Amino acid sequence: MAGDDMHLRAVSHILRLKATVSAFIGDLSIKIKLLLCFITFSTVFVSSVGIISYSKSSNTINRQSLIYSDSILKQVIDRIEKLKYEVMNISIPFVLNPSIQKNDFQTLEYIQFIQRKRAIEAEFSTIMMFKKDIGSIYMCVEPDMIFSPNNFGSRDEMNYKNYLVYRNCIGSVSVPVWTSVHENEFSSDESRNVLTFSRSLYDNDEFQPFGSLIINIPVQVLKETCKINASSTNYNIFIIDKKGNTVFNSLGKKGSENIPRGYLNHVVTVKETESTFRYKADGRNYLVEFIHSKDREWIYIAEVPIDYLMENSTQVKSYIITILLAALIVSFAAAYLISAYFTGPLRKMIKTMHLVEMGDFQVKTGIGNRSEIGLLSQSFDHMIEEIRNLIYKLGVEHEEKRKEELNTLQAQITPHFLYNSLNAIKCMARIQKVSGIEEMTTSLIELLQMSISKRTVYITISEEIALTRKYILLQNFRYGNKFSVIYEYDEDVLKSLTIKMVLQPLLENSLFHGVDASNGNAVIRIRVYRKQETVYMEVEDNGVGMTEEQIHRVLNEDNGRKRRFSGIGIKNVNERIRMHFGERYGLTFRSEPGKYTVAIITLPAVEEMEVRQNV
C-alpha cells in the first residue's frame, strides 16, 4: 500500500509540473515562443547536420563526384550538340537555295559560271569568318566541280565521288550525315583530322542527288570544346556511335583512335540512356558516366579519376565542422532577430484578414518590405483589389448585358416585320412576272434571314461571300449597275469559318462613304486568302480614302446606330471578331486620302469541325 501511495503521489506531481509548464509556455509572448522554437530547432538541426555530415562525408564526396562528372559531360554535350545544330542551320540555306537546286552550272556561260562560283565561295568565306569552329567547306557538284574558299586540287575534282564523306551523304538523300573523326580526304586542306558533316544536294523537280555540301570541323576544335575548365586534363571524353564505333577520342592525338575500354559493349547494349559506374584502367579507378544524344545516334562518355575527386575529402571534413559550429552560433543570434522581426507583421496581417472576413474590401496590410511576409502581404493586398475590381466589373457587365438584350429584342421587331412584308411582295412579283423585283426581294429576304437568325453564329467564308453577292445585287439595282465588284479568293479558304455579316458592313461603308457609286468609275475589290494559320479578308475601294483620325473614329465610335441594312457597325464587326477569336484577330484599315481605302479582316484558319470541338 505504501508503494502504491508513493506511485500515485509521483504521478500527481508530474501532472502538476506538466500543467505548470504548459501554463507558463502558454503565457509567453509570441516573440519568446518563436525565439525558443528557433533556438531549439537550430540546435537540434545544426547538431544533427554536423554529426551526419561528419560521419557521411565520404558519401557526400561521392555525390559531389557524380555531380561533377555529370556537369562535365552535360556541358560537353551541350557544346557539341550546339555546334552540330549551328552547322546544320548553316547548311540549310545552301541545300534549299533555288539557284543551286536548278543544277544548271554546266549550261551557264563562262562569265555567269564564274560569277555564280565566286558568290557561293564568298558566302562560304563569310560563314567561316564568323564561325571559327569550321575548318573548311566544300560544295561538290557532279560531274567534276568543287566550290570552296579552301585549298583543293584537280585530284579532288576527279576523285571526290570516291571519298567516304561524299558516298555517305549520297546514299542518304534526305538525311544529313555525320562522319566520325577521320583523316581529311581533301589532300590540300590544312585541317588533317576532322569531324565531317555532309548532306546531299538534290534537284527540286526530280528529287535526285547531284552533289553534296561538306563541312569539316578540325579535331582540335573538338578537343577545345571538351575543355570545361583548367583541370580538363583530369578527365577523358569519348564519343561513340550506336554500333560502338569511335566518333571522337580525346586521348588520341588524331582523335580517331580506337577507345581502349572494355565497357563499350555494355554502354551500347544497355537499355538505360544514361548511367554511371566505376571502371579501372591504366592502374587508376575511374568514375564513368555515359549519356545518349537526343537522336540516339551518338553516346557521350566521360571518365573522371576517383583519386582526383577524393583528394580534398579531409579538407572538406574540416570545413564542414568549422562551418557547422559557426552556423550554430549565427543561428542563435538569427533566432532572436527573426522572432522580433516576424511578430509585428504577423499581427498586422491577422488583423487585416479579420477585417476582410467581415466584408471590408477597402483595407490594406500596408507592409511594403520585400521579405517573404512582405511579398505575402502584397499578394494579399492584390487579391483584395482583384476581388473589389471583379465585383465592380460583374456589376457593369450585368448592366451592359441587360441593355444589350433589350436592344437586341427591340432591333428584331423591324427585321421580322420587313421579312414578312417582303415575302408578300415576292409572291406578288412572281404572280405578275416582274423578275427584277422578285430577284431583288429574294436577295433581301435571304440577307434579312441571316441578319435576324439567332442560331447561326459561324458560317463558312463561301456562305459569307454568297451573302455579299446578294447585297451587291441589291445595290446594283439601286445604282443601275454603275459600280463594279471584283472577287479574288483562293478555293482552299472557302471552307474556313467566319462569324456572319462581317463583309457587308465594310461594303456598305465603301458604297456610302468611300466611292461615288453613281459616276460609273467606282471599283470595289473583295480579296480572301490565307497565310499560314491566318485568313485575310480585304475590301478595297478607289474612293476618297480616310485620314488616320477618320480611321480611329470609325474603329472606336459606335457607328452601328446609324443603321442602313444590317445594323452592324464597323466597331461592332471588330469587337465581334475579337470576342469570338481573340485579341490577336480583328479589323484594321490601310488608306491614302484621295486614292483608296483597304479594310482588312484577320481570322484564324479554322473549319467547322474545329469550332464544334472548342465552342
C-alpha positions in Angstrom: 0.0 0.0 0.0 2.8 2.4 0.9 4.4 1.7 -2.6 1.1 2.5 -4.3 0.7 5.8 -2.4 4.2 6.8 -3.4 3.5 6.0 -7.1 0.3 8.0 -7.0 2.0 11.0 -5.4 4.7 10.8 -8.1 2.2 10.7 -11.0 0.3 13.6 -9.4 3.5 15.6 -9.0 4.4 15.0 -12.7 0.9 16.1 -13.8 1.0 19.3 -11.8 4.5 20.0 -13.2 3.3 19.4 -16.7 0.3 21.7 -16.2 2.6 24.4 -14.7 5.0 24.3 -17.6 2.1 24.3 -20.1 0.6 27.4 -18.4 4.0 29.1 -18.3 4.6 28.5 -22.0 1.1 29.5 -22.9 1.6 32.8 -21.2 4.8 33.6 -23.1 4.7 36.2 -25.8 4.8 35.2 -29.5 8.3 36.7 -29.7 9.6 34.5 -26.9 7.9 31.4 -28.3 9.4 32.0 -31.7 12.8 32.5 -30.1 12.6 29.3 -28.1 11.4 27.4 -31.2 14.2 28.8 -33.4 16.9 28.1 -30.8 15.6 24.6 -30.2 15.3 23.8 -33.9 18.6 25.4 -34.7 20.4 23.5 -32.0 18.9 20.1 -33.0 19.2 20.8 -36.7 22.8 22.1 -36.7 24.0 19.4 -34.3 22.3 16.7 -36.4 23.7 18.0 -39.6 27.1 18.2 -38.1 27.1 14.6 -36.9 25.6 13.2 -40.1 27.8 15.3 -42.3 30.9 14.2 -40.5 30.1 10.5 -40.5 28.8 10.5 -44.0 31.4 12.8 -45.6 32.5 10.0 -47.9 29.0 9.7 -49.3 28.9 13.4 -49.7 32.2 13.3 -51.7 30.7 10.5 -53.8 27.6 12.6 -54.6 29.8 15.6 -55.4 31.8 13.3 -57.7 28.7 12.3 -59.5 27.6 15.9 -59.8 31.0 16.9 -61.1 31.1 14.1 -63.6 27.6 14.8 -64.7 28.3 18.5 -65.0 31.4 17.9 -67.2 29.6 15.5 -69.5 26.5 17.6 -69.9 28.5 20.8 -70.6 30.4 18.9 -73.3 27.2 17.5 -74.7 25.6 21.0 -74.8 28.6 22.4 -76.6 28.9 19.7 -79.2 25.2 19.5 -79.8 25.1 23.3 -80.2 28.0 23.0 -82.7 26.1 20.3 -84.6 22.9 22.5 -84.6 24.8 25.5 -85.9 26.4 23.5 -88.7 23.0 22.0 -89.6 21.5 25.5 -89.8 24.4 26.8 -91.9 23.8 24.0 -94.4 20.0 24.6 -94.9 20.1 27.8 -97.0 22.5 26.2 -99.5 20.7 22.9 -99.8 17.4 24.7 -100.3 18.7 27.5 -102.5 16.7 27.5 -105.7 19.6 28.7 -107.8 21.6 25.7 -106.6 18.7 23.2 -106.9 18.3 24.1 -110.6 21.7 22.4 -111.2 22.4 24.5 -114.3 26.1 25.1 -113.6 27.1 23.2 -116.8 24.8 25.2 -119.0 25.9 28.6 -117.8 28.1 30.9 -119.9 31.6 31.1 -118.6 31.2 34.6 -117.1 27.9 33.6 -115.4 29.5 30.5 -114.1 32.5 32.4 -112.6 30.1 35.0 -111.0 28.0 32.2 -109.5 31.1 30.3 -108.2 32.5 33.5 -106.6 29.2 34.3 -105.0 28.9 30.9 -103.4 32.6 30.8 -102.3 32.1 34.4 -100.8 29.2 33.1 -98.7 31.4 30.2 -97.5 34.2 32.6 -96.6 31.8 34.8 -94.7 30.5 31.8 -92.7 34.0 30.6 -91.9 34.9 34.2 -90.8 32.2 34.4 -88.2 32.1 30.7 -87.3 35.7 29.9 -86.4 34.9 26.3 -85.4 34.5 25.4 -89.1 37.8 24.3 -90.8 36.6 24.0 -94.4 33.5 23.9 -96.6 33.2 22.2 -99.9 30.3 22.1 -102.3 30.8 19.2 -104.8 28.6 19.2 -107.9 28.7 16.3 -110.4 30.4 15.5 -112.6 33.6 17.3 -111.5 33.0 20.7 -110.0 34.1 21.9 -106.5 33.1 25.2 -104.9 35.2 26.2 -101.9 37.3 29.0 -100.5 39.7 26.3 -99.1 42.5 24.6 -100.9 41.8 21.7 -103.2 43.4 20.2 -106.2 42.5 18.7 -109.5 42.8 15.2 -108.0 40.0 16.2 -105.6 37.8 17.3 -108.5 38.4 14.0 -110.3 38.1 11.7 -107.2 35.7 13.3 -104.7 32.9 10.9 -105.7 35.0 8.1 -104.2 35.5 9.9 -100.9 33.8 8.4 -97.9 32.0 11.6 -96.8 30.6 12.0 -100.3 29.4 8.4 -100.6 27.8 8.6 -97.1 25.5 11.5 -97.9 24.7 10.5 -101.5 23.4 7.2 -100.1 21.1 9.2 -97.7 19.4 11.9 -99.8 17.1 13.4 -97.3 19.1 12.9 -94.1 22.3 14.7 -93.2 25.3 12.5 -92.2 28.0 13.0 -89.6 31.2 11.1 -90.3 33.3 10.3 -87.3 36.8 11.8 -86.9 38.9 10.7 -89.8 41.8 11.8 -92.0 40.7 14.6 -94.3 40.3 13.2 -97.8 40.8 16.6 -99.4 44.6 16.4 -99.6 45.3 20.1 -99.8 43.2 21.0 -96.8 45.2 22.4 -93.8 42.9 20.5 -91.3 44.1 16.9 -91.5 41.9 15.2 -88.9 38.3 16.3 -89.0 34.7 15.5 -88.0 32.6 15.9 -91.1 29.0 16.9 -91.7 27.7 16.2 -95.2 24.3 16.3 -96.9 23.3 15.8 -100.5 22.3 18.5 -103.0 19.2 17.4 -104.9 17.2 18.5 -107.9 14.0 20.1 -106.6 11.9 18.8 -109.5 13.1 15.2 -109.7 14.5 14.9 -106.1 17.7 13.3 -107.5 21.1 14.0 -105.8 23.6 15.8 -108.0 26.3 16.7 -105.4 26.9 17.3 -101.7 27.7 20.0 -99.2 30.7 19.0 -97.0 31.6 20.9 -93.8 34.7 19.9 -91.8 35.4 20.6 -88.1 39.0 20.1 -87.1 39.7 17.7 -84.3 41.4 20.4 -82.4 38.1 22.3 -82.2 36.5 19.2 -80.6 39.3 18.9 -78.1 38.9 22.6 -77.2 35.2 22.1 -76.9 35.7 19.3 -74.4 37.9 21.6 -72.1 35.4 22.8 -69.5 38.0 24.3 -67.1 41.7 24.4 -66.2 41.5 20.8 -64.9 40.4 19.4 -68.2 43.4 17.1 -68.3 41.9 15.2 -65.3 39.1 13.6 -67.3 38.6 11.9 -70.7 35.8 12.4 -73.2 34.8 9.7 -75.7 32.1 9.8 -78.3 30.9 6.6 -80.0 28.0 5.8 -82.3 25.2 3.4 -81.6 27.2 0.5 -83.1 30.2 1.2 -80.8 32.4 2.8 -83.4 34.7 5.6 -82.3 33.4 9.1 -83.3 35.9 11.1 -81.2 38.6 10.1 -78.6 40.1 12.9 -76.5 43.0 10.7 -75.5 44.2 10.2 -79.0 46.4 12.6 -80.9 44.3 12.2 -84.1 41.1 11.9 -82.2 40.0 8.9 -84.2 42.0 6.1 -82.4 40.0 3.2 -81.1 39.0 3.6 -77.4 40.8 1.0 -75.2 37.9 0.3 -72.9 36.2 -2.9 -72.2 32.9 -1.4 -71.1 32.0 -0.1 -74.6 29.8 -3.1 -75.4 27.9 -2.6 -72.2 27.3 1.0 -72.9 26.0 0.2 -76.4 23.7 -2.7 -75.4 22.3 -1.5 -72.1 18.7 -0.2 -72.1 19.3 2.9 -70.0 20.0 6.1 -71.9 22.3 7.4 -69.2 24.1 5.7 -66.3 27.1 5.9 -64.0 29.6 3.1 -62.9 33.1 2.6 -61.8 35.9 1.2 -64.0 39.6 0.5 -63.6 42.0 1.2 -66.4 45.7 2.1 -66.7 46.1 1.4 -62.9 43.6 4.1 -62.0 39.9 3.9 -60.8 37.5 6.0 -62.9 34.0 7.2 -62.4 32.4 6.6 -65.8 29.2 8.3 -67.0 27.5 7.9 -70.3 24.5 9.8 -71.9 22.8 9.1 -75.2 22.2 12.0 -77.5 18.6 13.0 -78.1 18.6 11.4 -81.6 20.1 8.2 -80.1 22.8 8.3 -82.8 25.8 9.1 -80.5 26.8 8.1 -77.0 28.8 10.6 -74.9 31.2 9.1 -72.3 33.1 10.9 -69.5 35.8 9.3 -67.4 36.9 11.2 -64.2 39.6 9.7 -61.9 38.2 8.9 -58.5 41.5 9.8 -56.7 41.2 13.3 -58.2 37.7 13.7 -56.9 38.6 12.4 -53.4 41.9 14.3 -52.9 40.3 17.1 -50.9 38.0 14.9 -48.7 39.9 15.6 -45.5 39.9 19.3 -46.0 36.2 19.1 -46.8 35.5 17.4 -43.5 37.4 20.1 -41.6 35.5 22.8 -43.4 32.2 21.1 -42.5 33.0 21.1 -38.8 34.1 24.7 -38.8 31.1 25.8 -40.8 28.6 23.9 -38.6 30.0 25.5 -35.4 29.8 28.9 -37.0 26.3 28.2 -38.2 25.2 27.2 -34.7 26.5 30.5 -33.2 24.9 32.5 -36.0 21.6 30.6 -35.7 21.3 31.7 -32.0 21.7 35.3 -33.0 19.4 35.0 -36.0 16.7 33.3 -33.9 16.4 36.4 -31.7 16.3 38.8 -34.6 13.9 36.8 -36.7 11.5 36.3 -33.8 11.4 40.0 -33.2 11.0 40.8 -36.9 8.1 38.5 -37.6 5.9 39.4 -34.6 4.8 42.8 -35.8 3.9 42.0 -39.5 2.1 38.8 -38.4 -0.2 40.6 -36.1 -0.9 43.2 -38.7 -1.8 40.6 -41.3 -4.1 38.7 -38.9 -5.9 41.9 -38.2 -6.4 42.7 -41.9 -7.6 39.2 -42.6 -10.3 39.5 -39.9 -11.5 42.8 -41.5 -11.7 41.2 -44.9 -13.6 38.3 -43.4 -16.1 40.7 -42.1 -16.6 42.1 -45.7 -14.3 45.2 -45.7 -12.5 45.1 -49.0 -11.1 48.6 -48.7 -8.4 47.7 -46.2 -4.7 47.1 -46.9 -2.0 45.4 -44.8 0.5 48.3 -45.5 3.5 46.0 -45.3 5.8 47.2 -48.0 9.1 45.3 -47.5 10.4 42.6 -49.8 10.6 39.8 -47.3 8.5 36.7 -47.6 5.9 38.1 -45.3 6.1 41.4 -47.2 5.5 39.6 -50.5 2.7 37.6 -49.0 1.0 40.8 -47.7 1.4 42.4 -51.1 -0.2 39.4 -52.7 -3.0 39.5 -50.2 -3.5 43.3 -50.9 -3.5 42.5 -54.7 -6.1 39.7 -54.1 -8.3 42.1 -52.2 -8.0 44.7 -55.0 -8.8 42.0 -57.7 -11.9 40.9 -55.7 -13.0 44.5 -55.5 -12.5 45.1 -59.2 -14.2 41.8 -60.0 -17.3 42.8 -58.0 -17.4 46.1 -59.8 -16.8 44.5 -63.2 -19.5 41.9 -62.7 -22.0 44.7 -61.9 -21.0 46.7 -65.0 -21.1 43.6 -67.2 -24.5 42.6 -65.9 -25.9 46.0 -66.6 -24.4 46.1 -70.1 -25.7 42.6 -70.9 -29.2 43.7 -69.7 -29.1 46.7 -72.0 -27.8 44.7 -74.9 -30.6 42.1 -74.5 -33.1 44.9 -74.6 -31.5 46.4 -77.7 -31.5 43.0 -79.4 -35.1 42.4 -78.7 -36.0 45.8 -80.0 -33.8 45.5 -83.1 -35.5 42.3 -84.1 -39.0 43.8 -84.4 -38.4 45.7 -87.6 -36.5 42.9 -89.5 -39.3 40.4 -88.7 -41.9 42.8 -90.0 -39.9 43.6 -93.1 -39.2 39.8 -93.7 -43.0 39.1 -93.7 -43.8 42.1 -95.9 -41.0 41.2 -98.4 -42.3 37.7 -98.7 -45.7 39.1 -99.7 -44.0 41.4 -102.3 -42.0 38.5 -103.7 -45.2 36.4 -104.2 -46.9 39.3 -105.9 -43.9 39.9 -108.2 -43.8 36.2 -109.1 -47.6 36.3 -109.9 -47.2 39.4 -112.1 -43.9 38.0 -113.6 -41.8 41.0 -112.6 -38.5 39.1 -112.4 -36.3 42.1 -111.3 -38.4 42.8 -108.3 -38.7 39.1 -107.4 -34.9 38.7 -107.7 -34.3 41.8 -105.6 -36.7 40.8 -102.9 -35.4 37.2 -102.8 -31.8 38.6 -102.1 -33.1 41.0 -99.5 -35.2 38.2 -97.7 -32.1 35.9 -97.5 -30.0 38.8 -96.1 -32.7 39.5 -93.5 -32.9 35.9 -92.6 -29.2 35.7 -91.9 -29.3 39.1 -90.1 -32.0 38.2 -87.6 -31.0 34.5 -87.1 -30.1 33.7 -83.5 -28.9 30.2 -84.2 -26.2 30.9 -86.8 -23.0 32.4 -85.4 -20.4 30.8 -87.6 -20.7 30.4 -91.3 -18.2 29.4 -94.0 -16.4 32.1 -96.0 -18.2 30.7 -99.0 -21.5 31.5 -97.4 -20.3 34.9 -96.4 -19.3 35.7 -100.0 -22.7 34.4 -101.2 -24.4 36.9 -98.8 -22.1 39.6 -100.1 -23.1 38.9 -103.7 -26.8 39.3 -102.7 -26.1 42.6 -101.0 -24.2 43.8 -104.1 -27.1 42.7 -106.3 -29.4 45.0 -104.2 -27.1 47.9 -104.5 -26.7 47.4 -108.3 -30.5 47.7 -108.6 -30.2 50.9 -106.8 -27.3 52.4 -108.7 -28.2 50.9 -112.1 -25.0 48.7 -112.3 -22.8 51.8 -112.3 -20.2 50.3 -110.0 -18.2 47.1 -110.3 -17.2 44.5 -107.7 -14.2 42.2 -108.3 -13.9 39.0 -106.3 -10.4 37.5 -105.7 -10.2 34.4 -103.5 -8.4 31.1 -103.1 -10.7 28.0 -103.3 -8.9 26.4 -100.3 -10.1 29.1 -97.9 -13.8 28.9 -98.7 -14.4 26.1 -96.1 -12.8 28.2 -93.3 -15.2 29.7 -90.9 -16.1 33.3 -90.0 -18.8 34.9 -88.0 -21.7 36.1 -90.1 -22.2 39.5 -91.6 -18.6 40.9 -91.4 -18.1 41.9 -95.1 -21.5 43.6 -95.6 -20.8 46.5 -93.2 -17.4 47.1 -94.9 -19.1 47.1 -98.4 -21.8 49.4 -97.0 -19.1 51.8 -95.7 -17.3 51.8 -99.1 -20.6 52.5 -101.0 -22.0 55.2 -98.8 -18.8 56.9 -97.6 -15.9 55.8 -99.8 -16.8 55.8 -103.5 -19.2 57.6 -105.7 -21.3 54.7 -106.9 -23.3 56.8 -109.4 -20.5 58.0 -111.7 -19.7 54.6 -113.2 -16.0 54.6 -112.1 -16.3 53.0 -108.7 -14.5 49.7 -108.3 -14.6 47.5 -105.1 -12.3 44.5 -104.7 -13.0 41.7 -102.3 -10.0 39.5 -101.6 -9.8 36.4 -99.5 -6.5 34.5 -98.9 -4.6 32.5 -96.4 -1.1 32.9 -94.9 0.0 30.0 -92.7 -2.7 29.8 -90.0 -4.4 33.2 -90.6 -7.2 34.0 -93.1 -7.3 37.6 -94.5 -10.5 39.2 -96.0 -10.0 42.6 -97.6 -12.4 45.1 -99.1 -10.7 47.7 -101.2 -12.3 50.7 -103.0 -10.9 53.5 -105.2 -12.8 56.2 -103.3 -11.9 59.3 -101.3 -9.8 57.4 -98.7 -9.5 58.2 -95.0 -7.1 60.0 -92.7 -5.7 58.4 -89.6 -8.1 60.4 -87.5 -11.1 59.1 -89.5 -9.8 55.5 -89.3 -9.6 55.9 -85.5 -13.1 57.3 -85.3 -14.6 54.5 -87.5 -13.0 51.8 -85.3 -13.9 53.3 -82.0 -17.3 55.0 -82.5 -20.5 53.0 -82.3 -21.4 53.9 -85.9 -23.7 50.9 -86.0 -26.5 53.0 -84.5 -26.7 54.8 -87.9 -28.4 51.8 -89.3 -28.7 51.1 -93.0 -29.2 47.4 -93.6 -27.7 45.0 -91.1 -27.4 47.5 -88.2 -23.9 46.2 -87.6 -21.3 49.0 -87.4 -17.6 48.8 -88.2 -16.8 48.9 -84.4 -19.2 46.1 -83.9 -17.5 43.9 -86.5 -14.1 44.4 -84.9 -15.5 43.7 -81.4 -17.4 40.5 -82.5 -14.3 39.1 -84.2 -12.1 39.7 -81.1 -14.8 38.3 -78.8 -15.1 35.0 -80.8 -11.5 34.5 -81.9 -9.3 36.5 -79.5 -7.5 39.9 -79.3 -4.9 39.0 -82.0 -7.6 39.0 -84.7 -9.9 41.8 -85.8 -10.3 44.6 -88.3 -7.7 47.2 -89.5 -7.6 49.8 -92.2 -5.0 51.0 -94.7 -5.8 54.1 -96.6 -4.4 57.1 -98.6 -6.7 60.1 -98.8 -8.0 60.7 -102.3 -6.8 57.4 -103.7 -8.0 54.2 -101.9 -9.1 52.5 -98.7 -8.5 48.9 -97.7 -10.4 47.3 -94.8 -8.5 44.1 -93.6 -10.2 41.4 -91.5 -7.9 38.8 -89.9 -9.3 35.4 -88.7 -7.8 32.1 -87.6 -7.8 29.4 -90.3 -10.4 27.0 -88.7 -13.0 24.8 -90.2 -16.4 23.7 -88.8 -15.2 20.6 -87.0 -12.6 22.5 -85.1 -15.2 25.1 -83.9 -17.6 22.3 -82.8 -14.8 20.8 -80.7 -13.9 24.1 -79.0 -17.2 26.0 -78.7 
